[in-house]
Amino acid sequence: MKSSFGRVGVLYGGLSAEREVSLMSGRGVCEALRSKGVDAHLFDTGEHALCALADAGFDRVFIALHGRYGEDGSIQGALELMRIPYTGSGLLASSLAMDKIMTKKLWVHEGLPTPAWRVLDDASALDGLVAALGLPLIIKPALEGSTLGLTRVTRPDALVAAFERAQRYGGAVLAEQFLPGAELTVPLLGAGAQARALPVIEIRAPGGHYDYEHKYLSDDTRYLCPAPLDEALAREVMELARRAYVVLGCEGWGRADLMLDADGRPWLLEMNTSPGMTGHSLVPIAAAAAGMDYAELCMAILSEASCKIGSGVQGD
């Protein structure tokens, strides 16, 4: 494998609020690739300049960065200019998926279900929010992941504090209808017509709060994979996730997050184009349920690395 992949860089760390998660992901990926004979090397984009990346002599890179400057098209654009093949989605799909507002607009345009929402440009936009979306509702930054800055608001008098918390992360703030059913996630591999969904995972966090601590630090969250859904609903959820992925032009790998409503209907929340690869992460869990261990998953993702100039949003 070493000769076919050449010198491989694992980009990790970075400058986003998800740096600590990325450090864990990158170390796991690098160790797994080395276990398969790949000449893999860690490269922290938060500590080294792009010129150092250009001089590192990588034949391809595995992007294990999360959040801004790694999952939002920034590093993808730089890699395109350097003509270094990389894992995951291209510049446009990465940028669109990172922006929860643009993601929702595209999904609605394509007739895909996503909870009702409002964009909060300033505090005055909070007026009438409860009447429009009901309670509870979700307030979160439009350009962050890992539930950073997210608040589930249960009382009108908590709206301002939730808005200010989300606003601290910069960019637009998104308010979203809360759905009371099961929380699901579906990892995906491939691109276009060849994109395939891995088994559905149901996430059961203590008190229903799947926050940063329960994602990465606590062992209290339960992950049921395959999710305990009837066969028809599981197929519907997987196909909806696949369509959402293809509509955004995603490729390589990703993960769609969904909720079921009180009637058991699935609704799309967001798309992750560089999901976590830590010991608590979801893509490896689904891959294992499909018969693929962590190292095999890393190799499968790496094998799809490419330059993607010309990639873009697709119909289905």
N, C-alpha and C positions, 0 to 999 in steps of 0.2 A: 504494500500500500504506500510505503514511503516514496517510492519512485513515481507512482502515478499522481500523487497529490503534491509532491515537492515540499518546499518549506511553507508551513502553514502558520499564519498568525491568528491567535485568539484575542480579539479585541474585547477588552473588559474595563471595568472601573468607570472611566468617563467623568463627566462633570454634572450629571443630573442629580436630582434628589434621590434617585434609586441607585446611587453608586455602590452602597454596601451590598445590595442584592446582586448587582452585576459582578462584584468581586467574587462572590460565592459561585455564581453561575460560571464565570470564566475559569475559575480553578477546577471546577468539576468537569467542564468540557475538555480542558487541556489534558487533564489526567486521563480521561477516557480515550481521547485520540491517541495519546502516547501508548496506552495499553494495547492499541491496535496497530502499533508500529508507525504511526504518523509522526513526522518531524515537526511537532507542534511547539509554539513559543507564545507565551503570554505577552501582550502589549497593552499597557494602560494608556488609553487616549486622554486621560485626565492629567497624566504626568509627562507625556511626551508630545512634541509638536508633530504636525502633519509631515513636515520635512523628514523627521525621523522615521515615520511610517513609510514614506516613499523610499528611504534608503535601507529599509530593513530586509529587502530582498524576498518578500513573501510572494509565493506563486498563487496563493489564494488565502482568504481570511474567513474565519468563522466569527460572526458578529454576536457577541454575548453581552452587548450593551443594552440597557433598558432606559426608556424615557428620553428626554431631550438630548440632542447632540449625538444620539446613537440609534434611536428607534424612529426618529422623525424625518429622515431623509438627509440630514446633514452629512453624516459620515458616508452615506451611500453616494451622494453627489461627489464627494472628494474621491472615493474609490473609483467611480466612473472616470473621472478625469485622469487618474493614475493608471487606469485600465487594469485594476487588480480585481479578479473575480471574487465575489463575496456571497455569503449565505443570505437567505431570506428575500424579502420583497425589495423592489427597486425604489428609486427616489420618490416617485409620485405616489405609489401605493403606501409607502411608509409614512409620507407626510399626511396623506388623507386619513389613514387609520389612526394616526396620533391625535388628530383633531376630531374630538368627539362630535362637534357640531356638524362639520362637513361630512363625517361618516353617516350621521343620521339623515342629512339631506339627501345623500346619494341613495341610501336604503329606501327612504320614503319614495323617491323618484322611481325606483325600480319595484315598488309595491311590496317591500319587505316590512314586516311588523317591528316597530320599535316604540317604546313608551313615549307618551307625549312629553314635550319639553318646552322650556323657555330659555332664551339667552339673557343673562343678567349683565348688562353693560355697566350699570351703577346701582346704588341702593334704591333709587326710585323705582326700579323694575320689580322690586319686591311687592309693590302694591298690587293687589289682585291675584297674587301668585297662588295663595291657598284656594281661592275660588276656581282658578283655572286647573290646578293639578291635584287638589285635595291634600289630605294629610293621612299618613306620613308622606314626605317627599324627600328627594335626594338633592343636595347641592354639592357640586364638585368642580374643580378646575377642568377646563376643557382640554388642557394640554398636558395632563399628568396621568400617571398610571399607579399601580399598586395601592389604590384607594387613598393615596396621599391627598390631604385636604378635603376629603369626602366627609359629609355629615348627613345622617338621617335625621331629618327635622320632624319632630312630633308635635310641636307647639308653635303657634304663630310668633310668640315672643322670642323664639330661638332663631328666627330667620336672619336677623342682622348679624349675629355672631357667626353663623354658618357661612354667610356670604363673605364676611371679612376674613374668615379662615381660608376659604378657597381663593380669595383674591390675593393672598400673600404669595401664592405660587406664580402670579403673573398671568397675563392673557385673559381671555374671556372666562366667565363663570357660567356653568350650565345648571339649570334646575330641571329635575326629571321626575315624572310620576313614579311613585313607588308601587311595585307589584309584590303581593304578599306570598307568592308560592315558592317552590323549590328553586334554588340557585344552581344553575348548570353551566358547564363549560365543555367545549368541544375542540380538541386540537385537530389541526389539519396539516397534511403534507401534500407537496406537489404544486401544480399550477394548471389553470384553465380546465379543460375537459378531463385532464388526468388528476385533478385535485381530489383527494379522498379524506373523509373524516375518520378519525380514530374514535374509539368508544366514548360515549357520553359519560361525564363525571358529574355526580351530584355532590355539592359542597354543603356540609352541615357544620357550621361554626357555632360556638357557644352563644346563645342568645340571638342567633341570626346575624351577628356582627362579624363579617368576614373582613376585618381591617388588617392593617400592616402587621400587627403583632400575630394575629391568627393565621396570616399568610405565611410568615417566614420564621417566627420565633417560637411560637407555642406548638405543643403537640396535642392540643385539645380539639383541633378541628378534625372532622371525619371526612374522608373522601371515598365515596361509594362508586366503584367502577367495575363493570358497567353500572350505570345508574339504575335504580329500581323502577324503571318505566316499562309500560307494556310495549310490545314489539313495534306496533304501529306508531306510537308517539316517539319512540327512540329513533325510528327511521325519519320521521318528520323533523325532529330536532337536528339530526345529522345533515339532512338535506338543506334545511334552512341555513345552518352554519356554513355549509359548502357554498351555497349561492351568495351569501353575504361576503365571503372571502373572494369569490370570483368577481363579483361586482366591483369591489375595490381594486381589482388588479393584483391581488396578493399572489405570492409564489414562494416556493421553497418550503416554508412552514409558517404556522401561526396558530392562534387560539381565539375562538369566538366565545364570548361570555353572554349568557342568556338567563332569563327568568321565566318561570311559569306563572300565569296569573291564577286567580282563584278557581277558574274553570279548567285549568290544566292546559292552556294554550301557551305556546312559546313566543317570547319577545326578545329581540336582539338588544343587547346593551352596548357592547363595544368589541373592537377587534384588536388583538395584540399581534404585532408583526415580529417581535423579538421576545418571546415569552421567557419567563424564568426557567433556569435549569439547575435549581438548588435541590437540596434534599427534601424540601417541602413542595416542590413545583409540580404542576399538573400535567404538562406534556409527557414527562417520563412515566407518570402513573398510567396514563391512557396507552402509551406505547407498550408498557409491560403487559397490560390487559390484552393487547393485540399480538403478544408473543415476541416483542422486540425489547431487549434490555437497553440500559442507558448508553452503553458504548456503541451498540448497533444503531441506536437512534442518532447519536452524534455523527456517526459515519454516514448515515443516510442523508442527513442535512448537509454535511460537508460535500457530499458527492454532487449535490445540486448547485453548488456555488457557480456563479456566472456574472458577467457584466450584462447590464440590462438596459442599455440605451434603447429607447423605443418602446419600453414597457409602459403600460398605462391602464386606465380604467377600461373594463370590458363589460359587455353584456353577457347574459347567460343563456 
